[in-house]
Amino acid sequence: MFLTRVLVGRGDEITLGLKDRYDWHQAIWRAFPGLPAGTEQPFLWRLDVGDSASTLWILSEAEPAPLGWGRQATKTVAETFLKHAKYEFALSANPTVKRVVRFEDGCRKKNGSRTAICDAAELKEWLTRKGEAGGFRVEQLDFDPPVKEPFYKQIETTDEKTKEKKRKTTRGTLSRVEFRGVLSPIDFELFEATWKNGIGSAKGLGFGLLLLKPLA
């Protein structure tokens, strides 16, 4: 696995048109050229926004190509990195819960819908469950209140009559929660898979990457 850090000044963000998470997502894909159409996203990413610059983190199995902007540095993650007893962690997540949606006759819809979790107790329970399913135990936990983040996505549509392709912009909103604390792996194999695959939903838009710092 490779962990990449890119420091991006605010001026560069403006020049590159990096206005929201969808713009960043599109820009990061350029570091992984030559992949067949329909390829599943081969990376996780996280964005830490500072006063004058942002720090972009990318976790990937393949080493990313130079983006051509920002100060980019990549390091190979040692095999022993995930073998420690405790870690400080930071996780930017989009905690959601699947709600049951029913038709007028009372029958349950197949897919239902997902809504953001905002209650503090429910957020703690959410990460505890993710830890139990992901091979780790949360020892200490702190988190900020959820923040609503809008993003704009361009999608291609086809006019049924003229068959002309058009592009339109749609607006979406995500709920971001910044978790931090201390965790202990309880199943190292499962913990490694969780770290590689990310936690929660909206991974394409910069959520789910578990940043870790081993503790003595």
SVG drawing of the C-alpha trace seen along z (x, -y; Angstrom):
<svg xmlns="http://www.w3.org/2000/svg" viewBox="-52 -32 60 44">
<polyline fill="none" stroke="black" stroke-width="0.4" points="0.0,0.0 1.1,-3.6 0.2,-6.6 0.5,-10.0 0.4,-13.4 -0.2,-16.5 0.0,-20.0 -2.1,-22.4 -2.0,-26.2 -5.3,-28.1 -4.2,-29.9 -3.7,-26.6 -7.1,-25.4 -8.7,-28.4 -6.7,-28.1 -7.5,-24.4 -11.2,-24.9 -11.3,-22.7 -14.5,-24.1 -16.0,-21.0 -15.5,-17.3 -16.6,-16.3 -14.0,-18.5 -11.3,-17.0 -12.5,-13.5 -12.3,-14.1 -8.8,-15.6 -7.4,-12.7 -8.5,-10.2 -6.0,-11.7 -3.2,-10.2 -4.4,-6.7 -4.5,-6.9 -5.0,-4.0 -7.6,-2.1 -10.5,-0.5 -13.9,-2.2 -16.0,-1.1 -13.0,-0.3 -13.9,-0.5 -12.2,-3.5 -8.6,-2.3 -8.0,-4.7 -9.3,-6.2 -8.7,-9.9 -9.1,-12.6 -8.9,-16.4 -7.8,-18.5 -8.5,-22.2 -6.2,-24.7 -6.2,-28.5 -3.9,-29.0 -3.5,-25.4 -5.1,-22.0 -3.6,-18.6 -4.8,-15.8 -4.2,-12.2 -4.4,-9.3 -4.2,-5.6 -3.8,-3.2 -2.5,0.2 -0.8,-1.3 1.6,-4.2 -0.1,-7.3 1.3,-9.3 2.4,-12.9 -0.6,-15.2 1.3,-18.1 0.2,-20.5 0.8,-20.8 3.8,-19.3 3.3,-15.6 5.2,-12.9 4.5,-9.2 5.8,-6.5 5.4,-2.7 3.5,-1.5 5.6,1.1 4.1,4.5 4.6,4.1 2.6,0.9 -0.7,2.6 0.8,4.9 0.8,2.5 -1.3,2.9 -2.7,-0.7 -3.1,-3.6 -4.2,-7.2 -6.7,-7.6 -8.5,-10.3 -11.5,-9.5 -13.5,-11.8 -16.8,-9.9 -20.3,-10.2 -22.3,-8.3 -25.7,-7.2 -28.4,-4.8 -30.7,-2.9 -34.3,-3.8 -37.2,-1.5 -39.4,-3.0 -42.7,-1.5 -45.1,-1.7 -48.7,-3.0 -49.9,0.6 -47.4,1.0 -45.0,3.3 -41.3,2.5 -39.3,1.0 -36.2,3.0 -33.5,0.3 -35.0,-2.0 -33.1,-5.3 -30.1,-6.5 -30.2,-9.5 -27.5,-11.2 -26.9,-10.4 -26.7,-13.6 -27.3,-12.4 -24.1,-12.2 -25.0,-8.9 -26.0,-7.4 -22.7,-8.6 -20.7,-6.9 -22.7,-3.7 -22.2,-3.9 -18.4,-3.9 -18.5,-1.2 -20.4,1.0 -18.0,0.3 -15.1,1.2 -16.6,4.5 -17.3,5.4 -13.9,4.1 -11.6,5.8 -10.9,3.1 -12.1,1.7 -12.5,-2.1 -10.7,-2.8 -11.0,-6.6 -13.3,-8.8 -14.0,-12.4 -15.8,-13.9 -17.1,-17.2 -20.8,-18.0 -21.9,-17.0 -21.2,-19.5 -23.4,-19.7 -21.3,-19.9 -22.9,-20.6 -21.3,-19.4 -22.2,-19.8 -22.0,-17.0 -22.3,-17.1 -24.2,-14.1 -24.8,-13.3 -28.4,-12.7 -29.9,-11.8 -32.9,-13.5 -35.4,-10.8 -36.7,-12.6 -33.6,-14.1 -31.1,-11.6 -28.8,-14.5 -26.5,-14.2 -26.7,-17.0 -24.9,-17.7 -26.6,-19.0 -25.5,-19.9 -27.1,-18.3 -26.7,-19.4 -26.1,-16.9 -25.4,-17.3 -23.3,-15.1 -22.9,-15.1 -19.3,-15.1 -18.2,-14.0 -14.6,-14.2 -13.8,-11.3 -10.5,-11.0 -9.3,-9.0 -7.4,-5.7 -8.2,-2.2 -6.9,1.3 -7.0,4.0 -8.7,7.2 -8.5,9.1 -5.5,8.0 -6.5,9.6 -9.9,7.9 -8.4,4.7 -6.1,4.6 -9.0,5.2 -11.0,2.4 -8.0,0.0 -7.6,0.8 -11.3,0.6 -12.4,-2.3 -15.3,-2.9 -18.8,-4.0 -20.3,-5.5 -19.4,-8.2 -15.8,-7.0 -15.6,-8.5 -16.1,-11.9 -13.3,-11.7 -14.8,-9.8 -13.7,-6.5 -9.9,-6.8 -8.6,-5.8 -5.4,-7.8 -3.3,-5.9 -0.4,-6.7 1.1,-3.8 1.3,-4.3 4.2,-2.9"/>
</svg>
